[in-house]
Amino acid sequence: MKKNSKQGNPWENMNEKIDDVLGEKFWKDVLPVIPKRVPLIDIYETPTHGYMVLELPGLNSSKDVELSVQNNQLFIKGTIPYPYQMPKENLLQSERFFGTFKRVISIPFSFVPQKLTAQYKQGVLLLTFQKSKQEIQVEIDFQD
């Protein structure tokens, strides 16, 4: 049987399918035991810029997060402080992330490091990379 190439990505609607099969109660029981990964990220680009959007709800200041770039990788680490006056053990349900985090993200485009900007608003960190227009040609001499 021939597959229809216009079907698209079969994984695209997986979340909806899982919800239909497993139900809402499944997620309520499972979410507390799944390790929380922070931050979640989206990456996109235009012809002139690259963008990373990171979910970081709860940061108090820019001092709570450190960003560095090395070898086309973004290193991010920081702390999302626990916001309540009561101990964590007293929470009836806890799904939000609090504590230290770190993540390394490959940057999938060439960029000018000096033109990297960061903006934090409503729990979202937006990183804007100015893409590098410089192309580097490398000649390779083969040794006999």
Salt bridges, closest charged atoms under 4 A:
ASP29 OD2 - LYS25 NZ 2.89
GLU45 OE1 - LYS131 NZ 2.56
GLU66 OE1 - LYS77 NZ 4.00
